[in-house]
Amino acid sequence: MATPSPMHTFQMDPSSPSHAPPGGSPRIRALAATLSVVALCGASFYSGTRLAPPAPPAAGDNTNAVTDPTFIRAEPHDPWSPSNWGAAEYQEQVALQNAEEQGFDDYDEYCPWCSEHADDRGWNYMWGWGECECHEGWSGSCCDVPSRRPCGAGITCQQKEANGMSFDCREAGTPNGDNGVIMVHGFPEWSEMYSGLMRSLADDGYHSIACNMRGYSVGARPTQYEAYMYDEIASDVTALADAFGMNKYHLVGHDHGACLSWYVAAEDGKKADPRIKSLTALSVPHLDAFSDGLYGPNADKDQQIASQYFTVFNLPDSAKLNFNLLYTTMALPILNSDHGFPDSAFNSPDDFQKALWWYNGAFPDTGVGGLAEVPTMSTATLLAEGSWMSGLRAVYPADDAPGKPAPNRIGNIKAPTLYICGADDFAILCTREYSKNTKNFVDGEYKFLAVEDCGHDILKCASDQSTLKVIESITELIVANS
C-alpha cells in the first residue's frame, strides 16, 4: 500500500515485518495515530490484531452475547479495551438481563454480588465507564482464560518496602519460601498485565509477585538519571525477593522486564542471583543474541529498522520533545495507568521520563552497555527502505550513525530457560535467526516457542487459545523445575 510522507510518496512492501503498519495496545496505537497526523504510521513497537466492536443490536433485540458468534472479542477479558467500550450500551443491556436472571431488581445491588462471585463462576467482571457487567463471556473459550481483574479474586494489592523505596505490588498464592515466582513488566506497562498468570499459578500452588518497578511505582521514582542504570534496577528484583521471603524463585519478564531478567540471571551479570530456579523471557531474546541482531556483521537489517524507536526514546528529555509527544500519546493517565494503583499513573512528562530512562540504562555510553546500540537511520535511508519508521525519523530528525557494540555482554544462562514470543510481533522479530541464536547463550535446559496469533503483548493474544498456550508453557517450565 502507498503511504504519503511530508515530501514524498513511496511504496511499502507489506511482506517485510519492518514495513508493516503498527497495531497492538491502545496507547501504542495512539502514538502511531498522532504521528500519522504529521505523515507517520507511528513509533509503535507492539503488534497484534484487535477486532472492531459490533454495532449494538436493534431495539428489542435481546440476543445474548454468550451465544451470538458476532460478539467474539480479540481480548474478551480486557475491560479497558476500546473494543469493549464501543459496545457499552449493549453490554449494559446484557448486564441488566443477567441481573434479572439472578433475581436482582436493582442494578446497583447486582454489581457488588457480581464482583464477589464473578471469578467463582468463570464470568467476566467489567466496570469500565463506571458501569458493571457480569456475563459468561464473548466466546466459547474465553471463560477458560484466567481473569485479568487488577486486584481481588485471589490477588492482594499492597505497597512493599524494598531497596529503600516503596513498590506497588500484587501478590497471589501462599508463600513457603521455595515456591516463589517474580514477574517483571516491560515498557510502558504495569504489573497488572500478569494478573491472569498469577491467578493460574496460585491454583497450582505457587506464590507469585508482580510489582510496578522503579520509575513506575510512585514511591520508587528516584529523580537521578543514574538511578536507572540496569545494575541498579536489577537490584530491585533481588531486593523484592528478600522482602517477600523468597529463598528460591522463578523469574518471568516481558519486554524490558525480559531484558532485565536476562541481565539478572546471566552468569556475567553484575547482580546475578543464584536463587533463580528458572527463567521465562517473554518477547525479547537473550541480550547478547539481541545485540548481534542490532549491530555487527550478522545484524538483521529489518530488526535494525524496527528498533529505530530506541534512538528516540534514548534522547535527552525524550518525554518532553515535540511538545510532550511521547508522553501525550503513550503515558497520559487516561491512556496508560494501573487500575489497581491509580496513584501510580504518569501525571507529567517528568514522571514518564523515568520509565524511558530504562532504555538509557541498558545501552553503551548512557548505561551499563549490556545491549548494543542500533545504528541510527536517517529519514532518507528509511524512505529508501520503504519503512513506516521514516515518519518517526521525520519528527525526530537524525543523520545516519553507525551504532555501537555492547561493551559488557552478559554471558550465558545456567538456569532452565523458556523464550516465548509472538510470531506476529513487529517490534522484536523473534523468528529471525539472530533471535533463535538465544539457544547458544543458555547452558541449561532451553525451549523456544513462537506462538501464532500473538504479537508483542504476549499475554493478550488475538485468540484465547494462543493466550492459554503461553500460560500453559510458562506453567510447565515452572512445575518441571520446582
HUHUTA-V893812 format. One record per residue. RES is the residue in one small letter. PSI is psi in radians with two decimals (NA if undefined). OMEGA is omega in radians with two decimals (999 if undefined). BURIAL is # if it has 9 or more other C-alpha atoms within 8 Angstrom, else .. Layout:
{{RES/PSI/OMEGA/BURIAL} {RES/PSI/OMEGA/BURIAL}}
//
This chain:
{{m/2.74/-3.12/.} {a/2.40/3.13/.} {t/2.18/-3.11/.} {p/2.60/2.99/#} {s/3.03/-3.13/#} {p/-0.58/-3.04/.} {m/-0.21/-2.99/.} {h/2.76/2.87/.} {t/2.27/-3.10/.} {f/2.81/-3.09/#} {q/2.26/3.13/.} {m/2.54/3.08/#} {d/1.82/-3.07/#} {p/-0.20/3.13/.} {s/-0.27/-3.13/.} {s/2.23/-3.10/.} {p/-0.66/-3.07/#} {s/-0.16/-3.14/#} {h/-0.02/-3.07/#} {a/2.58/3.09/#} {p/2.69/-3.08/.} {p/2.74/3.04/#} {g/-2.78/3.00/#} {g/-2.50/-2.94/#} {s/2.63/-3.08/#} {p/-0.68/-3.07/#} {r/-0.59/3.10/#} {i/-0.68/3.08/#} {r/-0.53/3.08/#} {a/-0.71/3.07/#} {l/-0.79/-3.14/#} {a/-0.73/-3.13/#} {a/-0.72/-3.14/#} {t/-0.77/3.14/#} {l/-0.49/3.14/#} {s/-0.39/3.07/#} {v/-0.55/3.07/.} {v/0.66/3.07/#} {a/0.76/3.05/#} {l/2.80/2.88/#} {c/-0.02/2.94/#} {g/2.93/3.00/#} {a/0.55/-3.09/#} {s/2.54/2.99/#} {f/0.22/3.00/#} {y/2.80/3.03/#} {s/2.97/-3.13/#} {g/3.00/-3.10/#} {t/2.33/3.05/#} {r/2.52/3.14/#} {l/2.45/3.13/.} {a/2.57/-3.13/.} {p/2.55/3.09/#} {p/2.82/3.05/.} {a/2.51/3.08/.} {p/2.61/-3.12/.} {p/2.80/3.09/.} {a/2.76/3.13/.} {a/2.33/3.13/.} {g/-0.14/3.12/.} {d/1.94/-3.09/.} {n/0.44/3.11/.} {t/2.27/-3.12/.} {n/2.31/-3.12/.} {a/-0.39/-3.11/#} {v/-0.65/-3.04/#} {t/-0.12/-3.10/.} {d/1.92/-3.07/#} {p/-0.31/3.14/#} {t/-0.13/-3.10/.} {f/0.35/3.05/#} {i/2.40/3.13/#} {r/2.59/3.03/#} {a/-0.53/3.13/#} {e/1.32/-2.99/#} {p/-0.33/-3.09/#} {h/0.22/-3.11/#} {d/1.69/-3.08/.} {p/-0.21/-3.08/#} {w/-0.04/-3.10/.} {s/2.38/3.06/#} {p/-0.47/3.12/.} {s/-0.52/3.07/#} {n/-0.71/3.14/#} {w/-0.59/-3.05/#} {g/-0.43/3.14/.} {a/0.57/-3.01/#} {a/-0.74/-3.10/.} {e/-0.76/-3.13/.} {y/-0.68/3.12/#} {q/-0.69/3.10/#} {e/-0.68/3.11/#} {q/-0.78/3.11/.} {v/-0.74/-3.12/#} {a/-0.74/3.12/#} {l/-0.68/3.10/#} {q/-0.76/3.12/.} {n/-0.64/3.09/#} {a/-0.76/3.12/#} {e/-0.72/-3.14/#} {e/-0.52/3.13/.} {q/0.08/3.05/.} {g/0.30/3.13/.} {f/2.17/3.07/#} {d/-0.42/-3.04/.} {d/2.18/-3.14/.} {y/-0.68/-3.11/#} {d/-0.49/3.07/.} {e/-0.52/-3.12/#} {y/-0.65/-3.06/#} {c/-0.87/3.13/#} {p/-0.66/3.11/.} {w/-0.76/3.13/.} {c/-0.82/-3.09/#} {s/-0.53/-3.12/#} {e/-0.59/-3.00/.} {h/-0.07/-3.03/.} {a/-0.87/-3.06/#} {d/-0.63/3.12/#} {d/-0.56/-3.09/.} {r/0.05/-3.12/.} {g/0.50/-3.10/#} {w/2.87/2.98/#} {n/2.36/2.98/#} {y/2.03/-3.02/#} {m/2.33/-3.07/#} {w/0.56/3.08/#} {g/2.59/3.11/#} {w/0.58/3.06/.} {g/0.12/-3.13/.} {e/2.87/3.07/.} {c/2.26/3.10/#} {e/2.52/3.13/#} {c/2.10/3.14/#} {h/3.12/-2.98/#} {e/0.37/3.02/#} {g/3.01/-3.02/#} {w/-0.36/-3.11/#} {s/2.93/-3.02/#} {g/-0.54/-3.05/.} {s/-0.22/-2.95/.} {c/-0.42/-3.14/#} {c/-0.23/3.10/#} {d/-0.29/-3.12/.} {v/2.26/3.13/#} {p/2.50/-3.12/#} {s/2.47/3.08/#} {r/0.32/3.10/#} {r/2.28/-2.93/#} {p/-0.60/3.13/#} {c/2.86/-3.11/#} {g/-3.10/3.12/.} {a/0.82/3.10/.} {g/-0.12/3.13/.} {i/2.20/3.07/#} {t/2.23/3.09/#} {c/2.24/-3.00/#} {q/2.89/2.97/.} {q/2.46/3.14/.} {k/2.28/3.11/#} {e/2.26/3.10/#} {a/2.44/3.08/#} {n/0.51/3.12/.} {g/0.24/3.14/.} {m/2.99/3.12/.} {s/2.09/-3.09/#} {f/2.44/3.01/#} {d/2.02/-2.98/#} {c/2.60/2.96/#} {r/2.50/-3.14/#} {e/2.37/3.12/#} {a/2.60/3.10/#} {g/2.98/-3.10/#} {t/2.14/-3.10/.} {p/2.54/2.96/#} {n/0.14/3.08/.} {g/-0.61/-3.05/#} {d/0.04/-3.10/#} {n/0.52/-3.02/#} {g/2.65/3.02/#} {v/2.19/3.08/#} {i/2.26/-3.12/#} {m/2.29/-3.06/#} {v/2.11/-3.11/#} {h/2.99/3.13/#} {g/-2.65/-3.07/#} {f/2.44/-0.35/#} {p/1.69/-2.99/.} {e/3.05/3.11/.} {w/2.84/3.14/#} {s/-0.28/3.08/#} {e/-0.50/-3.10/#} {m/-0.39/-3.06/#} {y/0.07/-3.02/#} {s/-0.79/-3.14/#} {g/-0.78/3.13/#} {l/-0.69/-3.14/#} {m/-0.74/3.13/#} {r/-0.69/3.12/#} {s/-0.78/-3.14/#} {l/-0.59/3.09/#} {a/-0.67/3.11/#} {d/-0.44/3.12/.} {d/0.13/3.04/.} {g/0.29/-3.11/#} {y/2.58/3.11/#} {h/1.99/-3.08/#} {s/2.65/3.04/#} {i/2.58/3.03/#} {a/2.07/-3.07/#} {c/2.61/2.94/#} {n/2.07/-2.91/#} {m/-3.09/3.14/#} {r/2.28/-3.08/#} {g/-0.28/-3.13/#} {y/-0.92/3.06/#} {s/2.34/-3.08/#} {v/-0.46/3.12/#} {g/0.13/-3.13/.} {a/0.98/-3.13/#} {r/1.31/3.08/#} {p/2.57/-3.09/#} {t/-0.19/-3.11/.} {q/2.31/3.10/.} {y/-0.70/-3.07/#} {e/-0.35/-3.12/.} {a/-0.11/-3.09/#} {y/0.31/2.97/#} {m/2.62/-3.04/#} {y/-0.60/3.14/#} {d/-0.55/3.09/#} {e/-0.80/-3.14/#} {i/-0.65/3.11/#} {a/-0.61/-3.14/#} {s/-0.39/3.08/#} {d/-0.62/-3.14/#} {v/-0.86/-3.12/#} {t/-0.60/3.10/#} {a/-0.66/3.09/#} {l/-0.63/3.05/#} {a/-0.74/3.08/#} {d/-0.79/-3.07/#} {a/-0.56/-3.14/#} {f/0.16/3.04/.} {g/0.64/-3.12/.} {m/1.93/3.08/#} {n/-0.59/3.06/#} {k/2.62/3.11/#} {y/2.71/3.00/#} {h/2.50/-3.06/#} {l/2.25/3.12/#} {v/2.28/3.13/#} {g/2.54/3.11/#} {h/2.45/3.03/#} {d/-2.19/3.09/#} {h/-0.52/3.06/#} {g/-0.55/3.05/#} {a/-0.75/3.07/#} {c/-0.82/-3.12/#} {l/-0.67/-3.13/#} {s/-0.72/3.03/#} {w/-0.75/-3.10/#} {y/-0.76/-3.12/#} {v/-0.64/-3.04/#} {a/-0.23/-3.04/#} {a/2.57/-3.07/#} {e/-0.43/3.11/#} {d/0.05/3.11/#} {g/2.51/-3.09/#} {k/-0.41/-3.10/.} {k/0.53/-3.14/#} {a/2.33/-3.06/#} {d/2.03/-3.11/.} {p/-0.14/-3.14/.} {r/-0.15/-3.07/.} {i/2.16/-3.12/#} {k/-0.54/3.08/#} {s/2.80/3.13/#} {l/2.26/3.00/#} {t/2.05/3.10/#} {a/2.13/-3.12/#} {l/2.09/3.00/#} {s/-0.59/-3.02/#} {v/2.27/3.13/#} {p/3.03/3.06/#} {h/2.43/-3.04/#} {l/-0.62/3.13/#} {d/-0.66/3.05/#} {a/-0.73/3.12/#} {f/-0.75/3.11/#} {s/-0.72/3.13/#} {d/-0.48/3.09/#} {g/-0.39/-3.10/#} {l/-0.50/-3.01/#} {y/2.50/3.03/#} {g/-3.12/-3.02/.} {p/-0.42/-3.12/.} {n/0.30/-3.11/.} {a/2.63/3.11/#} {d/2.00/-3.03/#} {k/-0.70/3.12/.} {d/-0.64/3.09/#} {q/-0.66/3.07/#} {q/-0.73/3.11/#} {i/-0.81/-3.11/#} {a/-0.42/-3.08/#} {s/0.25/-3.12/#} {q/-0.41/3.10/#} {y/-0.40/3.04/#} {f/-0.75/-3.05/#} {t/-0.26/3.06/#} {v/-0.83/-3.11/#} {f/-0.47/-3.12/#} {n/-0.19/-3.07/#} {l/2.59/3.07/.} {p/2.33/3.13/.} {d/0.72/-3.06/.} {s/-0.52/-3.13/#} {a/-0.42/-3.07/#} {k/-0.21/-3.07/#} {l/2.66/3.12/#} {n/0.91/3.09/.} {f/0.82/3.07/.} {n/0.60/-3.00/#} {l/-0.84/-3.13/#} {l/-0.74/3.12/#} {y/-0.80/-3.05/#} {t/-0.62/-3.07/#} {t/-0.31/-3.04/#} {m/-0.31/-2.90/#} {a/-0.05/3.09/#} {l/2.42/-3.09/#} {p/-0.60/-3.13/#} {i/-0.39/3.14/.} {l/-0.56/-2.91/#} {n/1.74/3.06/#} {s/2.83/3.09/#} {d/2.06/-3.04/#} {h/-0.14/3.00/.} {g/-0.41/3.14/.} {f/1.22/-3.05/#} {p/-0.43/3.13/.} {d/-0.27/-3.12/.} {s/-0.01/-3.12/#} {a/2.67/3.06/#} {f/1.85/-3.05/#} {n/0.04/3.14/.} {s/2.82/3.03/.} {p/-0.59/3.11/#} {d/-0.67/3.06/.} {d/-0.84/-3.07/#} {f/-0.51/3.14/#} {q/-0.56/-3.12/#} {k/-0.61/3.05/#} {a/-0.68/3.10/#} {l/-0.50/3.14/#} {w/-0.31/3.04/#} {w/-0.65/3.11/#} {y/-0.86/3.13/#} {n/-0.63/-3.05/#} {g/-0.25/-3.07/#} {a/-0.40/-2.91/#} {f/2.92/3.06/#} {p/2.75/3.11/#} {d/-0.92/-3.09/.} {t/-0.26/-3.06/#} {g/-2.60/-3.05/#} {v/-0.21/3.10/#} {g/0.47/3.11/#} {g/-0.17/-3.13/#} {l/2.41/-3.12/#} {a/2.69/3.07/#} {e/2.11/-3.11/#} {v/2.46/3.06/#} {p/2.40/3.09/#} {t/2.33/3.13/#} {m/2.30/-3.12/#} {s/2.97/3.08/#} {t/-0.76/-3.12/#} {a/-0.75/3.14/.} {t/-0.77/-3.12/#} {l/-0.61/3.04/#} {l/-0.72/3.13/#} {a/-0.53/3.10/.} {e/-0.15/-3.12/.} {g/0.56/-3.06/#} {s/2.46/3.05/#} {w/-0.23/3.07/#} {m/-0.24/3.09/#} {s/-0.53/3.08/#} {g/-0.69/3.07/#} {l/-0.78/-3.10/#} {r/-0.50/3.10/#} {a/-0.55/-3.14/.} {v/-0.54/3.10/#} {y/1.34/-2.98/.} {p/2.54/3.05/.} {a/2.63/3.06/#} {d/2.86/3.03/.} {d/2.38/3.10/#} {a/2.60/-2.93/.} {p/-0.28/-3.03/.} {g/-3.12/-3.11/#} {k/2.60/3.08/#} {p/2.87/3.05/#} {a/2.01/-3.11/#} {p/-0.35/-3.09/.} {n/1.31/3.12/.} {r/2.52/-2.92/#} {i/-0.29/3.10/#} {g/-3.09/-3.00/#} {n/2.85/3.13/#} {i/2.30/3.12/#} {k/-0.49/-3.09/#} {a/2.60/3.01/#} {p/2.35/-2.94/#} {t/2.42/3.00/#} {l/2.18/3.01/#} {y/2.01/-3.07/#} {i/2.38/-3.05/#} {c/2.96/3.10/#} {g/2.23/-3.13/#} {a/-0.33/-3.13/#} {d/0.27/-3.12/#} {d/2.10/3.12/#} {f/-0.05/3.11/#} {a/-0.86/3.10/#} {i/1.96/-3.04/#} {l/1.33/-2.88/#} {c/-0.21/3.11/#} {t/0.01/3.10/.} {r/2.82/-3.05/.} {e/-0.70/-3.11/.} {y/-0.67/-3.13/#} {s/-0.70/3.12/#} {k/-0.35/3.10/#} {n/-0.06/3.02/#} {t/-0.56/-3.14/#} {k/-0.46/-3.13/.} {n/-0.13/-3.10/.} {f/0.27/3.09/#} {v/2.07/-3.12/#} {d/-0.50/-3.10/#} {g/-2.82/3.10/#} {e/2.39/-3.09/.} {y/2.43/3.06/#} {k/2.38/3.07/.} {f/2.36/-3.13/.} {l/2.07/3.02/.} {a/2.04/-2.99/#} {v/2.22/3.08/#} {e/2.71/-3.14/.} {d/0.33/3.11/#} {c/2.48/3.01/#} {g/-2.47/-3.11/#} {h/-0.60/-3.11/#} {d/1.37/-2.85/#} {i/-0.34/3.11/#} {l/0.13/3.04/#} {k/1.19/-3.10/.} {c/2.95/-3.11/#} {a/-0.37/3.09/#} {s/2.57/3.10/#} {d/-0.65/-3.11/#} {q/-0.69/3.13/.} {s/-0.71/3.09/#} {t/-0.75/3.12/#} {l/-0.62/3.10/#} {k/-0.69/3.09/#} {v/-0.87/-3.11/#} {i/-0.75/-3.13/#} {e/-0.66/-3.14/.} {s/-0.72/3.09/.} {i/-0.78/-3.11/#} {t/-0.72/3.14/#} {e/-0.76/3.13/.} {l/-0.78/-3.11/#} {i/-0.80/-3.13/#} {v/-0.71/-3.10/.} {a/-0.36/-3.08/.} {n/0.49/3.11/.} {s/NA/999/.}}
//
